[in-house]
């Protein structure tokens, strides 16, 4: 597991900074328009692109490693959200973390509800570790495939 933590260290740091920055800004009382732009959901959908680019450039392993890496930072991010939700509720701080559900984050969240797709469109879909892990892995896999496709076409152009 240490190998995967070393591989994901920059992503874990980025997720931690994002979550803590939003929490601190909300505690200080910064405008909601500013804090709403610091979105863990958006970050968890952008990080797989960088992971995919690393997998296409370096020899990091196969599909199993990719899934474990994506799962690791998703679990870390949503785990931080759960911890901050507990802190917010216990200390009654009044941030947005205190208003949402606590343990539905672990599996399906609100995915089965009708409005789940509208939440995805609005960028607030970080409702489930399972769903975010699946979305992260799909985005990462697509990035690897598209990157490799681009390398193949560039190699063909160089031959002519």
N, C-alpha and C positions, 0 to 999 in steps of 0.2 A: 504494500500500500504506500510505502514511503516513496517509491518510484513515481507513482501517480500524483502524489502531493507535490513532489519537486517539479513535475511537468506542468502542474496547474498553478503553481505559486503566483505567477503574475495575475492570473484570472481570479484567484481567491482574494488577492489584495485589492483588485479592482472592485469586486463585489462587496467586500468589507467597507471600502471607502465610500462607495455609492450608498449603501444602506445607512451607515453611520452619519454620513454628511447630511442626508435627508432628515434623519432623526434629530440631529443637532440643530439644523436650520429651522425645523418645526418647533423645537423647544425655545429657540431664540425669538420666534415669532415672525419669521420672514414670510412674505406674501405667498399665498397658495399657488399663484401663477408660476412662481419661481420653483417652488419645491415640487410641483407636479411634473416638471420637466425632468427631474431626477428619478427615473423610473427603473426599478429592478427588472421589470418585465422586458423593457426595451433592451437593457443590458444583457439579459439572459438570451435574447434573440439575436444580439450582435456578436457576442463572444464566440458562438459556434463558427462564424465566418472566419475569425482569426485562427481558431483551432483547426478548421478545415484547410486553411492556407498553410499552416505549419505541417499538417499531415501530407499535403501535396508536395512540399519542398523538402522535408526531412524524412528520414526513416524512423518514425516513432512507433510503428507497430501496425496492427490491423484493425479490423472492425471492433474487436473486443476492447482494445485500448481506447479507441475513440469513444465508445459508449461509456466506459468507466470514467474517462476524463470529463465528459459532458455531465454525467450524473453527479460527479463529485462537486463541481462548482454550483450546480443547481441545488443540490442538497445543502450545501454551505449557505447559499443565499437565502433560501427559504427557511433554513434553520435559524439564521440571524433574525429574520422577520418574526419568527415565532418567539424567540428570546426577547426581542424588543416589544412585542405585543404583551408578553407577560410583565415586563418592566413597566410599560405604560399603564397597564391595568392595575398593577399593584400600587404604583405611586400616583395614579390618577393625573398623568401629565397632560393629557388632552391632545396628543398627536393623532395622526390618521391611523397609526398602528393599533391604537386602543379600540377603534370602532369596528374592526372587521372580525370575521370568525377566526378562531385559533387553530383548532385541530383539523378542520376540513382541508387545510393546506397539505396535509400529508398524502392524501390519495387522490380522490376525484374532485375535491373542492366543490365548486358550483358548476362543474362542467356539464352535468346532466340537465341543468335548468335551461329553459328556452333562451334566456337573455345572455347565455354564455358567449354566443357568437358576436353579439353587440359589444360585449366587454372586450373581446379580442380586437375588434375594429378600433375601439377607443384606446387600446394600449394598456388596459388594466387586467390582464389575463393571468397574472401570476397567482392562480388560485390553487395550484396543485403541483406537487413535486413530480408526480407521474406524467402529467400532461406537459409540463415545461421540459422534462427530460426527453420525452418523445419529440417535441418540437425542436429542441436543441440538437438532437441527433439527426433529425431529418435535414435541418439547415446545414449542419456540419457535413453530412454525407453529400448533399447537393453541391456544396462548395468544393469539396474534394473532386467530385466528378466533373464539374464545370472547369475547374482549374486544370485538371488532367486533359480535358478536351482541348483547352486553349494551348497547352504544351504540345499536344499532338499536331494541331493545325499549324503551330509555329514551326515545328520540326519539318513538316511537309513543305512549307514555303521556303525554308532554308535549302532544301534539297533541289529545288527548281532553279 
